[in-house]
């Protein structure tokens, strides 16, 4: 597929809303199959979790439909879709670099790819 866009998950935030938007969401997917507030990514310490917020058409990770309001841990390379749309999103953990021993901010990204299926 073709790389569409990358969404960085980091900075001072600890949660990101994925939804139809454009208002009130951090990652907007402008499609009627996407609920206004469809899913949320939250950080808990070094871990990130994906939670479907009770969306109409659901969220799937690694081809398995997620249970609404039941967060699942994001692992490097996890693939997910929102609303049954063909666009595939892949979670990538940041590349580790030599850092000071202090706790660096959590930085991660979600990459959206359109696949022809």
BAMARTOR-504873 format. One record per atom (N, C-alpha, C, CB): residue number from 0; residue in one letter; chain; atom name; x, y, z. Coordinates in nm, 2 decimals. Glycine has a CB too. Example, Ala and Ser with C-alpha at 12.3 -4.5 7.8 and 13.67 -1.06 7.14 Angstrom:
% BAMARTOR-504873
TIMAR,n,res,chain,atom,x,y,z
TIMAR,0,A,A,N,1.32,-0.57,0.78 $
TIMAR,0,A,A,CA,1.23,-0.45,0.78 $
TIMAR,0,A,A,C,1.32,-0.33,0.78 $
TIMAR,0,A,A,CB,1.13,-0.45,0.90 $
TIMAR,1,S,A,N,1.28,-0.22,0.71 $
TIMAR,1,S,A,CA,1.37,-0.11,0.71 $
TIMAR,1,S,A,C,1.29,0.00,0.79 $
TIMAR,1,S,A,CB,1.41,-0.06,0.57 $
% end
This chain:
% BAMARTOR-504873
TIMAR,n,res,chain,atom,x,y,z
TIMAR,0,X,A,N,0.08,-0.12,0.00 $
TIMAR,0,X,A,CA,0.00,0.00,0.00 $
TIMAR,0,X,A,C,0.08,0.12,0.00 $
TIMAR,0,X,A,CB,-0.09,0.00,0.12 $
TIMAR,1,X,A,N,0.02,0.23,-0.01 $
TIMAR,1,X,A,CA,0.09,0.36,-0.01 $
TIMAR,1,X,A,C,0.08,0.43,0.12 $
TIMAR,1,X,A,CB,0.02,0.45,-0.13 $
TIMAR,2,X,A,N,0.19,0.49,0.17 $
TIMAR,2,X,A,CA,0.19,0.56,0.30 $
TIMAR,2,X,A,C,0.11,0.69,0.29 $
TIMAR,2,X,A,CB,0.34,0.59,0.34 $
TIMAR,3,X,A,N,0.01,0.70,0.38 $
TIMAR,3,X,A,CA,-0.08,0.82,0.37 $
TIMAR,3,X,A,C,-0.03,0.93,0.46 $
TIMAR,3,X,A,CB,-0.22,0.78,0.41 $
TIMAR,4,X,A,N,-0.01,0.90,0.59 $
TIMAR,4,X,A,CA,0.03,1.00,0.69 $
TIMAR,4,X,A,C,0.07,0.94,0.82 $
TIMAR,4,X,A,CB,-0.09,1.10,0.71 $
TIMAR,5,X,A,N,0.15,1.01,0.89 $
TIMAR,5,X,A,CA,0.20,0.97,1.02 $
TIMAR,5,X,A,C,0.14,1.06,1.13 $
TIMAR,5,X,A,CB,0.35,0.96,1.02 $
TIMAR,6,X,A,N,0.10,1.00,1.24 $
TIMAR,6,X,A,CA,0.05,1.07,1.36 $
TIMAR,6,X,A,C,0.14,1.04,1.47 $
TIMAR,6,X,A,CB,-0.10,1.04,1.39 $
TIMAR,7,X,A,N,0.22,1.14,1.52 $
TIMAR,7,X,A,CA,0.31,1.12,1.63 $
TIMAR,7,X,A,C,0.23,1.13,1.76 $
TIMAR,7,X,A,CB,0.42,1.23,1.64 $
TIMAR,8,X,A,N,0.25,1.03,1.85 $
TIMAR,8,X,A,CA,0.19,1.03,1.98 $
TIMAR,8,X,A,C,0.29,1.06,2.08 $
TIMAR,8,X,A,CB,0.12,0.88,2.01 $
TIMAR,9,X,A,N,0.29,1.18,2.14 $
TIMAR,9,X,A,CA,0.40,1.21,2.23 $
TIMAR,9,X,A,C,0.37,1.35,2.29 $
TIMAR,9,X,A,CB,0.53,1.21,2.17 $
TIMAR,10,X,A,N,0.47,1.41,2.34 $
TIMAR,10,X,A,CA,0.45,1.54,2.40 $
TIMAR,10,X,A,C,0.39,1.53,2.54 $
TIMAR,10,X,A,CB,0.37,1.63,2.31 $
TIMAR,11,X,A,N,0.32,1.63,2.58 $
TIMAR,11,X,A,CA,0.26,1.64,2.72 $
TIMAR,11,X,A,C,0.13,1.56,2.73 $
TIMAR,11,X,A,CB,0.24,1.78,2.75 $
TIMAR,12,X,A,N,0.07,1.51,2.62 $
TIMAR,12,X,A,CA,-0.06,1.45,2.62 $
TIMAR,12,X,A,C,-0.04,1.30,2.67 $
TIMAR,12,X,A,CB,-0.12,1.45,2.49 $
TIMAR,13,X,A,N,-0.15,1.25,2.73 $
TIMAR,13,X,A,CA,-0.15,1.11,2.78 $
TIMAR,13,X,A,C,-0.27,1.04,2.71 $
TIMAR,13,X,A,CB,-0.16,1.10,2.93 $
TIMAR,14,X,A,N,-0.35,1.11,2.63 $
TIMAR,14,X,A,CA,-0.45,1.04,2.55 $
TIMAR,14,X,A,C,-0.48,1.11,2.42 $
TIMAR,14,X,A,CB,-0.58,1.03,2.63 $
TIMAR,15,X,A,N,-0.52,1.04,2.32 $
TIMAR,15,X,A,CA,-0.55,1.09,2.19 $
TIMAR,15,X,A,C,-0.68,1.03,2.14 $
TIMAR,15,X,A,CB,-0.43,1.06,2.09 $
TIMAR,16,X,A,N,-0.77,1.11,2.10 $
TIMAR,16,X,A,CA,-0.90,1.07,2.05 $
TIMAR,16,X,A,C,-0.89,1.05,1.90 $
TIMAR,16,X,A,CB,-1.02,1.17,2.09 $
TIMAR,17,X,A,N,-0.94,0.94,1.85 $
TIMAR,17,X,A,CA,-0.95,0.92,1.70 $
TIMAR,17,X,A,C,-1.10,0.92,1.67 $
TIMAR,17,X,A,CB,-0.89,0.78,1.66 $
TIMAR,18,X,A,N,-1.14,1.00,1.57 $
TIMAR,18,X,A,CA,-1.28,1.01,1.53 $
TIMAR,18,X,A,C,-1.30,1.08,1.40 $
TIMAR,18,X,A,CB,-1.35,1.08,1.64 $
TIMAR,19,X,A,N,-1.43,1.10,1.37 $
TIMAR,19,X,A,CA,-1.46,1.17,1.25 $
TIMAR,19,X,A,C,-1.42,1.31,1.24 $
TIMAR,19,X,A,CB,-1.62,1.16,1.22 $
TIMAR,20,X,A,N,-1.43,1.38,1.36 $
TIMAR,20,X,A,CA,-1.38,1.52,1.37 $
TIMAR,20,X,A,C,-1.47,1.61,1.28 $
TIMAR,20,X,A,CB,-1.24,1.53,1.33 $
TIMAR,21,X,A,N,-1.41,1.73,1.24 $
TIMAR,21,X,A,CA,-1.27,1.77,1.27 $
TIMAR,21,X,A,C,-1.26,1.82,1.42 $
TIMAR,21,X,A,CB,-1.23,1.87,1.18 $
TIMAR,22,X,A,N,-1.37,1.86,1.48 $
TIMAR,22,X,A,CA,-1.36,1.92,1.62 $
TIMAR,22,X,A,C,-1.35,1.81,1.72 $
TIMAR,22,X,A,CB,-1.48,2.01,1.65 $
TIMAR,23,X,A,N,-1.28,1.83,1.83 $
TIMAR,23,X,A,CA,-1.28,1.74,1.94 $
TIMAR,23,X,A,C,-1.20,1.61,1.93 $
TIMAR,23,X,A,CB,-1.42,1.71,1.98 $
TIMAR,24,X,A,N,-1.12,1.60,1.82 $
TIMAR,24,X,A,CA,-1.04,1.48,1.81 $
TIMAR,24,X,A,C,-0.89,1.51,1.78 $
TIMAR,24,X,A,CB,-1.10,1.39,1.69 $
TIMAR,25,X,A,N,-0.81,1.42,1.81 $
TIMAR,25,X,A,CA,-0.66,1.44,1.78 $
TIMAR,25,X,A,C,-0.62,1.38,1.64 $
TIMAR,25,X,A,CB,-0.58,1.38,1.89 $
TIMAR,26,X,A,N,-0.69,1.28,1.60 $
TIMAR,26,X,A,CA,-0.66,1.21,1.47 $
TIMAR,26,X,A,C,-0.80,1.20,1.40 $
TIMAR,26,X,A,CB,-0.59,1.07,1.49 $
TIMAR,27,X,A,N,-0.82,1.28,1.30 $
TIMAR,27,X,A,CA,-0.95,1.29,1.23 $
TIMAR,27,X,A,C,-0.95,1.19,1.11 $
TIMAR,27,X,A,CB,-0.98,1.43,1.18 $
TIMAR,28,X,A,N,-1.05,1.11,1.10 $
TIMAR,28,X,A,CA,-1.07,1.02,0.98 $
TIMAR,28,X,A,C,-1.21,1.06,0.93 $
TIMAR,28,X,A,CB,-1.06,0.87,1.02 $
TIMAR,29,X,A,N,-1.21,1.14,0.82 $
TIMAR,29,X,A,CA,-1.34,1.20,0.77 $
TIMAR,29,X,A,C,-1.42,1.10,0.69 $
TIMAR,29,X,A,CB,-1.31,1.32,0.69 $
TIMAR,30,X,A,N,-1.49,1.01,0.76 $
TIMAR,30,X,A,CA,-1.57,0.91,0.69 $
TIMAR,30,X,A,C,-1.69,0.88,0.77 $
TIMAR,30,X,A,CB,-1.48,0.78,0.66 $
TIMAR,31,X,A,N,-1.81,0.86,0.71 $
TIMAR,31,X,A,CA,-1.93,0.84,0.78 $
TIMAR,31,X,A,C,-1.93,0.71,0.86 $
TIMAR,31,X,A,CB,-2.05,0.84,0.69 $
TIMAR,32,X,A,N,-1.84,0.62,0.83 $
TIMAR,32,X,A,CA,-1.84,0.49,0.91 $
TIMAR,32,X,A,C,-1.76,0.51,1.04 $
TIMAR,32,X,A,CB,-1.77,0.38,0.83 $
TIMAR,33,X,A,N,-1.70,0.63,1.06 $
TIMAR,33,X,A,CA,-1.62,0.66,1.18 $
TIMAR,33,X,A,C,-1.71,0.74,1.27 $
TIMAR,33,X,A,CB,-1.49,0.74,1.14 $
TIMAR,34,X,A,N,-1.72,0.70,1.40 $
TIMAR,34,X,A,CA,-1.80,0.77,1.49 $
TIMAR,34,X,A,C,-1.73,0.90,1.53 $
TIMAR,34,X,A,CB,-1.82,0.68,1.62 $
TIMAR,35,X,A,N,-1.81,1.00,1.58 $
TIMAR,35,X,A,CA,-1.75,1.13,1.62 $
TIMAR,35,X,A,C,-1.63,1.11,1.71 $
TIMAR,35,X,A,CB,-1.85,1.22,1.68 $
TIMAR,36,X,A,N,-1.65,1.03,1.81 $
TIMAR,36,X,A,CA,-1.53,0.99,1.90 $
TIMAR,36,X,A,C,-1.53,0.83,1.89 $
TIMAR,36,X,A,CB,-1.55,1.04,2.05 $
TIMAR,37,X,A,N,-1.45,0.78,1.81 $
TIMAR,37,X,A,CA,-1.45,0.64,1.77 $
TIMAR,37,X,A,C,-1.36,0.56,1.86 $
TIMAR,37,X,A,CB,-1.40,0.62,1.63 $
TIMAR,38,X,A,N,-1.24,0.60,1.89 $
TIMAR,38,X,A,CA,-1.15,0.52,1.97 $
TIMAR,38,X,A,C,-1.05,0.62,2.04 $
TIMAR,38,X,A,CB,-1.07,0.42,1.88 $
TIMAR,39,X,A,N,-0.98,0.57,2.13 $
TIMAR,39,X,A,CA,-0.88,0.65,2.21 $
TIMAR,39,X,A,C,-0.76,0.57,2.23 $
TIMAR,39,X,A,CB,-0.94,0.70,2.34 $
TIMAR,40,X,A,N,-0.64,0.64,2.22 $
TIMAR,40,X,A,CA,-0.51,0.58,2.26 $
TIMAR,40,X,A,C,-0.47,0.65,2.39 $
TIMAR,40,X,A,CB,-0.40,0.60,2.14 $
TIMAR,41,X,A,N,-0.44,0.57,2.49 $
TIMAR,41,X,A,CA,-0.40,0.63,2.62 $
TIMAR,41,X,A,C,-0.26,0.57,2.65 $
TIMAR,41,X,A,CB,-0.50,0.60,2.73 $
TIMAR,42,X,A,N,-0.18,0.66,2.72 $
TIMAR,42,X,A,CA,-0.05,0.61,2.77 $
TIMAR,42,X,A,C,-0.07,0.59,2.92 $
TIMAR,42,X,A,CB,0.06,0.71,2.74 $
TIMAR,43,X,A,N,-0.01,0.47,2.97 $
TIMAR,43,X,A,CA,-0.01,0.44,3.11 $
TIMAR,43,X,A,C,0.14,0.40,3.14 $
TIMAR,43,X,A,CB,-0.11,0.33,3.15 $
TIMAR,44,X,A,N,0.22,0.50,3.19 $
TIMAR,44,X,A,CA,0.36,0.47,3.20 $
TIMAR,44,X,A,C,0.42,0.46,3.06 $
TIMAR,44,X,A,CB,0.39,0.35,3.29 $
TIMAR,45,X,A,N,0.50,0.36,3.04 $
TIMAR,45,X,A,CA,0.56,0.34,2.91 $
TIMAR,45,X,A,C,0.47,0.27,2.81 $
TIMAR,45,X,A,CB,0.69,0.26,2.92 $
TIMAR,46,X,A,N,0.36,0.22,2.85 $
TIMAR,46,X,A,CA,0.27,0.15,2.76 $
TIMAR,46,X,A,C,0.16,0.23,2.70 $
TIMAR,46,X,A,CB,0.20,0.03,2.84 $
TIMAR,47,X,A,N,0.12,0.20,2.58 $
TIMAR,47,X,A,CA,0.01,0.26,2.51 $
TIMAR,47,X,A,C,-0.11,0.16,2.49 $
TIMAR,47,X,A,CB,0.05,0.33,2.38 $
TIMAR,48,X,A,N,-0.23,0.21,2.51 $
TIMAR,48,X,A,CA,-0.35,0.12,2.49 $
TIMAR,48,X,A,C,-0.44,0.18,2.39 $
TIMAR,48,X,A,CB,-0.42,0.10,2.63 $
TIMAR,49,X,A,N,-0.51,0.09,2.31 $
TIMAR,49,X,A,CA,-0.61,0.13,2.22 $
TIMAR,49,X,A,C,-0.75,0.09,2.28 $
TIMAR,49,X,A,CB,-0.59,0.07,2.08 $
TIMAR,50,X,A,N,-0.85,0.18,2.28 $
TIMAR,50,X,A,CA,-0.98,0.15,2.33 $
TIMAR,50,X,A,C,-1.08,0.20,2.24 $
TIMAR,50,X,A,CB,-0.99,0.22,2.47 $
TIMAR,51,X,A,N,-1.17,0.11,2.19 $
TIMAR,51,X,A,CA,-1.29,0.15,2.11 $
TIMAR,51,X,A,C,-1.39,0.21,2.21 $
TIMAR,51,X,A,CB,-1.35,0.02,2.03 $
TIMAR,52,X,A,N,-1.44,0.33,2.17 $
TIMAR,52,X,A,CA,-1.52,0.40,2.26 $
TIMAR,52,X,A,C,-1.67,0.37,2.24 $
TIMAR,52,X,A,CB,-1.50,0.55,2.25 $
TIMAR,53,X,A,N,-1.70,0.25,2.20 $
TIMAR,53,X,A,CA,-1.84,0.21,2.17 $
TIMAR,53,X,A,C,-1.89,0.26,2.03 $
TIMAR,53,X,A,CB,-1.93,0.27,2.28 $
TIMAR,54,X,A,N,-1.79,0.26,1.94 $
TIMAR,54,X,A,CA,-1.83,0.31,1.80 $
TIMAR,54,X,A,C,-1.93,0.22,1.74 $
TIMAR,54,X,A,CB,-1.70,0.32,1.72 $
TIMAR,55,X,A,N,-2.00,0.28,1.64 $
TIMAR,55,X,A,CA,-2.10,0.20,1.57 $
TIMAR,55,X,A,C,-2.04,0.09,1.48 $
TIMAR,55,X,A,CB,-2.18,0.29,1.47 $
TIMAR,56,X,A,N,-1.94,0.11,1.41 $
TIMAR,56,X,A,CA,-1.88,0.01,1.32 $
TIMAR,56,X,A,C,-1.75,-0.05,1.37 $
TIMAR,56,X,A,CB,-1.85,0.08,1.18 $
TIMAR,57,X,A,N,-1.71,-0.02,1.49 $
TIMAR,57,X,A,CA,-1.61,-0.10,1.55 $
TIMAR,57,X,A,C,-1.46,-0.06,1.51 $
TIMAR,57,X,A,CB,-1.63,-0.24,1.53 $
TIMAR,58,X,A,N,-1.37,-0.13,1.59 $
TIMAR,58,X,A,CA,-1.23,-0.12,1.57 $
TIMAR,58,X,A,C,-1.17,-0.26,1.57 $
TIMAR,58,X,A,CB,-1.16,-0.02,1.68 $
TIMAR,59,X,A,N,-1.08,-0.28,1.48 $
TIMAR,59,X,A,CA,-1.02,-0.42,1.48 $
TIMAR,59,X,A,C,-0.87,-0.40,1.49 $
TIMAR,59,X,A,CB,-1.05,-0.49,1.34 $
TIMAR,60,X,A,N,-0.80,-0.49,1.57 $
TIMAR,60,X,A,CA,-0.66,-0.49,1.57 $
TIMAR,60,X,A,C,-0.61,-0.63,1.54 $
TIMAR,60,X,A,CB,-0.61,-0.45,1.72 $
TIMAR,61,X,A,N,-0.51,-0.63,1.45 $
TIMAR,61,X,A,CA,-0.46,-0.76,1.40 $
TIMAR,61,X,A,C,-0.58,-0.86,1.35 $
TIMAR,61,X,A,CB,-0.37,-0.83,1.50 $
TIMAR,62,X,A,N,-0.67,-0.80,1.28 $
TIMAR,62,X,A,CA,-0.79,-0.87,1.22 $
TIMAR,62,X,A,C,-0.89,-0.92,1.33 $
TIMAR,62,X,A,CB,-0.74,-0.99,1.14 $
TIMAR,63,X,A,N,-0.87,-0.88,1.45 $
TIMAR,63,X,A,CA,-0.97,-0.92,1.55 $
TIMAR,63,X,A,C,-1.05,-0.80,1.60 $
TIMAR,63,X,A,CB,-0.90,-0.99,1.67 $
TIMAR,64,X,A,N,-1.18,-0.81,1.60 $
TIMAR,64,X,A,CA,-1.26,-0.70,1.64 $
TIMAR,64,X,A,C,-1.24,-0.68,1.79 $
TIMAR,64,X,A,CB,-1.41,-0.72,1.61 $
TIMAR,65,X,A,N,-1.22,-0.55,1.83 $
TIMAR,65,X,A,CA,-1.20,-0.52,1.97 $
TIMAR,65,X,A,C,-1.34,-0.51,2.04 $
TIMAR,65,X,A,CB,-1.12,-0.39,1.99 $
TIMAR,66,X,A,N,-1.34,-0.55,2.17 $
TIMAR,66,X,A,CA,-1.46,-0.53,2.25 $
TIMAR,66,X,A,C,-1.46,-0.38,2.29 $
TIMAR,66,X,A,CB,-1.46,-0.62,2.38 $
TIMAR,67,X,A,N,-1.58,-0.32,2.28 $
TIMAR,67,X,A,CA,-1.60,-0.18,2.31 $
TIMAR,67,X,A,C,-1.56,-0.16,2.46 $
TIMAR,67,X,A,CB,-1.74,-0.13,2.29 $
TIMAR,68,X,A,N,-1.49,-0.04,2.48 $
TIMAR,68,X,A,CA,-1.46,0.00,2.62 $
TIMAR,68,X,A,C,-1.37,-0.10,2.69 $
TIMAR,68,X,A,CB,-1.58,0.03,2.70 $
TIMAR,69,X,A,N,-1.29,-0.18,2.62 $
TIMAR,69,X,A,CA,-1.20,-0.27,2.68 $
TIMAR,69,X,A,C,-1.06,-0.25,2.62 $
TIMAR,69,X,A,CB,-1.25,-0.42,2.66 $
TIMAR,70,X,A,N,-0.98,-0.17,2.68 $
TIMAR,70,X,A,CA,-0.85,-0.13,2.62 $
TIMAR,70,X,A,C,-0.76,-0.25,2.60 $
TIMAR,70,X,A,CB,-0.78,-0.03,2.71 $
TIMAR,71,X,A,N,-0.68,-0.25,2.49 $
TIMAR,71,X,A,CA,-0.58,-0.35,2.46 $
TIMAR,71,X,A,C,-0.45,-0.28,2.44 $
TIMAR,71,X,A,CB,-0.62,-0.43,2.33 $
TIMAR,72,X,A,N,-0.34,-0.34,2.48 $
TIMAR,72,X,A,CA,-0.21,-0.29,2.47 $
TIMAR,72,X,A,C,-0.16,-0.28,2.33 $
TIMAR,72,X,A,CB,-0.11,-0.36,2.56 $
TIMAR,73,X,A,N,-0.10,-0.17,2.29 $
TIMAR,73,X,A,CA,-0.05,-0.16,2.16 $
TIMAR,73,X,A,C,0.10,-0.21,2.16 $
TIMAR,73,X,A,CB,-0.05,-0.01,2.11 $
TIMAR,74,X,A,N,0.13,-0.30,2.07 $
TIMAR,74,X,A,CA,0.26,-0.36,2.06 $
TIMAR,74,X,A,C,0.32,-0.32,1.93 $
TIMAR,74,X,A,CB,0.26,-0.51,2.08 $
TIMAR,75,X,A,N,0.45,-0.31,1.92 $
TIMAR,75,X,A,CA,0.51,-0.27,1.79 $
TIMAR,75,X,A,C,0.47,-0.35,1.68 $
TIMAR,75,X,A,CB,0.67,-0.27,1.81 $
TIMAR,76,X,A,N,0.43,-0.29,1.57 $
TIMAR,76,X,A,CA,0.38,-0.36,1.45 $
TIMAR,76,X,A,C,0.23,-0.39,1.45 $
TIMAR,76,X,A,CB,0.46,-0.48,1.43 $
TIMAR,77,X,A,N,0.16,-0.36,1.56 $
TIMAR,77,X,A,CA,0.02,-0.39,1.56 $
TIMAR,77,X,A,C,-0.05,-0.32,1.45 $
TIMAR,77,X,A,CB,-0.05,-0.34,1.70 $
TIMAR,78,X,A,N,-0.15,-0.38,1.38 $
TIMAR,78,X,A,CA,-0.22,-0.33,1.27 $
TIMAR,78,X,A,C,-0.36,-0.31,1.31 $
TIMAR,78,X,A,CB,-0.20,-0.42,1.14 $
TIMAR,79,X,A,N,-0.42,-0.20,1.28 $
TIMAR,79,X,A,CA,-0.56,-0.18,1.32 $
TIMAR,79,X,A,C,-0.64,-0.10,1.21 $
TIMAR,79,X,A,CB,-0.57,-0.11,1.45 $
TIMAR,80,X,A,N,-0.77,-0.12,1.21 $
TIMAR,80,X,A,CA,-0.86,-0.06,1.12 $
TIMAR,80,X,A,C,-0.98,0.00,1.20 $
TIMAR,80,X,A,CB,-0.91,-0.15,1.01 $
TIMAR,81,X,A,N,-1.03,0.11,1.15 $
TIMAR,81,X,A,CA,-1.15,0.17,1.22 $
TIMAR,81,X,A,C,-1.27,0.17,1.13 $
TIMAR,81,X,A,CB,-1.11,0.32,1.26 $
TIMAR,82,X,A,N,-1.38,0.13,1.18 $
TIMAR,82,X,A,CA,-1.51,0.13,1.11 $
TIMAR,82,X,A,C,-1.51,0.04,0.99 $
TIMAR,82,X,A,CB,-1.53,0.27,1.06 $
TIMAR,83,X,A,N,-1.43,-0.06,0.99 $
TIMAR,83,X,A,CA,-1.43,-0.16,0.87 $
TIMAR,83,X,A,C,-1.38,-0.10,0.74 $
TIMAR,83,X,A,CB,-1.57,-0.21,0.85 $
TIMAR,84,X,A,N,-1.31,0.02,0.75 $
TIMAR,84,X,A,CA,-1.26,0.08,0.63 $
TIMAR,84,X,A,C,-1.13,0.01,0.59 $
TIMAR,84,X,A,CB,-1.23,0.23,0.66 $
TIMAR,85,X,A,N,-1.10,0.02,0.46 $
TIMAR,85,X,A,CA,-0.98,-0.05,0.41 $
TIMAR,85,X,A,C,-0.85,0.01,0.46 $
TIMAR,85,X,A,CB,-0.98,-0.04,0.26 $
TIMAR,86,X,A,N,-0.85,0.14,0.51 $
TIMAR,86,X,A,CA,-0.72,0.20,0.55 $
TIMAR,86,X,A,C,-0.67,0.12,0.67 $
TIMAR,86,X,A,CB,-0.74,0.34,0.59 $
TIMAR,87,X,A,N,-0.54,0.09,0.67 $
TIMAR,87,X,A,CA,-0.48,0.01,0.77 $
TIMAR,87,X,A,C,-0.38,0.10,0.84 $
TIMAR,87,X,A,CB,-0.40,-0.11,0.71 $
TIMAR,88,X,A,N,-0.39,0.10,0.98 $
TIMAR,88,X,A,CA,-0.30,0.18,1.06 $
TIMAR,88,X,A,C,-0.20,0.09,1.13 $
TIMAR,88,X,A,CB,-0.38,0.27,1.16 $
TIMAR,89,X,A,N,-0.08,0.13,1.14 $
TIMAR,89,X,A,CA,0.03,0.04,1.20 $
TIMAR,89,X,A,C,0.09,0.12,1.31 $
TIMAR,89,X,A,CB,0.13,-0.01,1.10 $
TIMAR,90,X,A,N,0.10,0.06,1.43 $
TIMAR,90,X,A,CA,0.17,0.12,1.54 $
TIMAR,90,X,A,C,0.32,0.09,1.54 $
TIMAR,90,X,A,CB,0.10,0.08,1.68 $
TIMAR,91,X,A,N,0.40,0.19,1.55 $
TIMAR,91,X,A,CA,0.54,0.18,1.55 $
TIMAR,91,X,A,C,0.60,0.24,1.68 $
TIMAR,91,X,A,CB,0.61,0.24,1.43 $
TIMAR,92,X,A,N,0.68,0.16,1.75 $
TIMAR,92,X,A,CA,0.75,0.22,1.87 $
TIMAR,92,X,A,C,0.87,0.30,1.82 $
TIMAR,92,X,A,CB,0.79,0.11,1.97 $
TIMAR,93,X,A,N,0.91,0.40,1.90 $
TIMAR,93,X,A,CA,1.02,0.48,1.86 $
TIMAR,93,X,A,C,1.15,0.39,1.86 $
TIMAR,93,X,A,CB,1.04,0.60,1.95 $
TIMAR,94,X,A,N,1.25,0.43,1.78 $
TIMAR,94,X,A,CA,1.38,0.37,1.78 $
TIMAR,94,X,A,C,1.45,0.42,1.90 $
TIMAR,94,X,A,CB,1.46,0.40,1.65 $
TIMAR,95,X,A,N,1.51,0.32,1.98 $
TIMAR,95,X,A,CA,1.58,0.36,2.10 $
TIMAR,95,X,A,C,1.71,0.42,2.06 $
TIMAR,95,X,A,CB,1.61,0.23,2.19 $
TIMAR,96,X,A,N,1.74,0.53,2.12 $
TIMAR,96,X,A,CA,1.87,0.60,2.10 $
TIMAR,96,X,A,C,1.93,0.61,2.24 $
TIMAR,96,X,A,CB,1.85,0.74,2.04 $
TIMAR,97,X,A,N,2.07,0.64,2.24 $
TIMAR,97,X,A,CA,2.13,0.66,2.36 $
TIMAR,97,X,A,C,2.08,0.79,2.43 $
TIMAR,97,X,A,CB,2.29,0.67,2.34 $
TIMAR,98,X,A,N,2.02,0.77,2.55 $
TIMAR,98,X,A,CA,1.96,0.89,2.61 $
TIMAR,98,X,A,C,2.02,0.90,2.75 $
TIMAR,98,X,A,CB,1.81,0.88,2.62 $
TIMAR,99,X,A,N,2.00,1.01,2.81 $
TIMAR,99,X,A,CA,2.03,1.03,2.95 $
TIMAR,99,X,A,C,1.94,0.94,3.04 $
TIMAR,99,X,A,CB,2.00,1.18,3.00 $
TIMAR,100,X,A,N,1.99,0.90,3.16 $
TIMAR,100,X,A,CA,1.91,0.80,3.23 $
TIMAR,100,X,A,C,1.78,0.86,3.29 $
TIMAR,100,X,A,CB,1.99,0.76,3.35 $
TIMAR,101,X,A,N,1.75,0.99,3.27 $
TIMAR,101,X,A,CA,1.62,1.04,3.32 $
TIMAR,101,X,A,C,1.51,0.98,3.23 $
TIMAR,101,X,A,CB,1.62,1.20,3.31 $
TIMAR,102,X,A,N,1.39,0.99,3.27 $
TIMAR,102,X,A,CA,1.28,0.93,3.19 $
TIMAR,102,X,A,C,1.24,1.02,3.08 $
TIMAR,102,X,A,CB,1.16,0.90,3.28 $
TIMAR,103,X,A,N,1.27,0.97,2.95 $
TIMAR,103,X,A,CA,1.24,1.05,2.83 $
TIMAR,103,X,A,C,1.09,1.04,2.81 $
TIMAR,103,X,A,CB,1.31,1.00,2.71 $
TIMAR,104,X,A,N,1.03,1.14,2.74 $
TIMAR,104,X,A,CA,0.89,1.14,2.71 $
TIMAR,104,X,A,C,0.85,1.02,2.62 $
TIMAR,104,X,A,CB,0.84,1.27,2.65 $
TIMAR,105,X,A,N,0.73,0.97,2.63 $
TIMAR,105,X,A,CA,0.69,0.86,2.55 $
TIMAR,105,X,A,C,0.66,0.92,2.41 $
TIMAR,105,X,A,CB,0.56,0.79,2.60 $
TIMAR,106,X,A,N,0.73,0.87,2.31 $
TIMAR,106,X,A,CA,0.71,0.91,2.17 $
TIMAR,106,X,A,C,0.68,0.79,2.09 $
TIMAR,106,X,A,CB,0.84,0.99,2.12 $
TIMAR,107,X,A,N,0.57,0.79,2.02 $
TIMAR,107,X,A,CA,0.54,0.68,1.93 $
TIMAR,107,X,A,C,0.46,0.74,1.81 $
TIMAR,107,X,A,CB,0.45,0.58,2.01 $
TIMAR,108,X,A,N,0.43,0.66,1.72 $
TIMAR,108,X,A,CA,0.36,0.71,1.60 $
TIMAR,108,X,A,C,0.26,0.61,1.55 $
TIMAR,108,X,A,CB,0.45,0.76,1.49 $
TIMAR,109,X,A,N,0.16,0.66,1.48 $
TIMAR,109,X,A,CA,0.06,0.57,1.41 $
TIMAR,109,X,A,C,0.07,0.61,1.27 $
TIMAR,109,X,A,CB,-0.08,0.58,1.47 $
TIMAR,110,X,A,N,0.09,0.51,1.18 $
TIMAR,110,X,A,CA,0.10,0.54,1.04 $
TIMAR,110,X,A,C,-0.02,0.48,0.97 $
TIMAR,110,X,A,CB,0.23,0.48,0.98 $
TIMAR,111,X,A,N,-0.09,0.56,0.89 $
TIMAR,111,X,A,CA,-0.20,0.52,0.81 $
TIMAR,111,X,A,C,-0.16,0.48,0.67 $
TIMAR,111,X,A,CB,-0.31,0.62,0.81 $
TIMAR,112,X,A,N,-0.20,0.36,0.62 $
TIMAR,112,X,A,CA,-0.17,0.32,0.49 $
TIMAR,112,X,A,C,-0.30,0.27,0.42 $
TIMAR,112,X,A,CB,-0.07,0.20,0.49 $
TIMAR,113,X,A,N,-0.32,0.32,0.30 $
TIMAR,113,X,A,CA,-0.43,0.28,0.22 $
TIMAR,113,X,A,C,-0.39,0.15,0.14 $
TIMAR,113,X,A,CB,-0.48,0.39,0.12 $
TIMAR,114,X,A,N,-0.47,0.04,0.16 $
TIMAR,114,X,A,CA,-0.43,-0.08,0.09 $
TIMAR,114,X,A,C,-0.54,-0.11,-0.02 $
TIMAR,114,X,A,CB,-0.43,-0.20,0.19 $
TIMAR,115,X,A,N,-0.49,-0.15,-0.13 $
TIMAR,115,X,A,CA,-0.59,-0.20,-0.23 $
TIMAR,115,X,A,C,-0.62,-0.34,-0.20 $
TIMAR,115,X,A,CB,-0.53,-0.18,-0.38 $
TIMAR,116,X,A,N,-0.74,-0.38,-0.17 $
TIMAR,116,X,A,CA,-0.78,-0.51,-0.14 $
TIMAR,116,X,A,C,-0.89,-0.56,-0.23 $
TIMAR,116,X,A,CB,-0.82,-0.53,0.01 $
% end
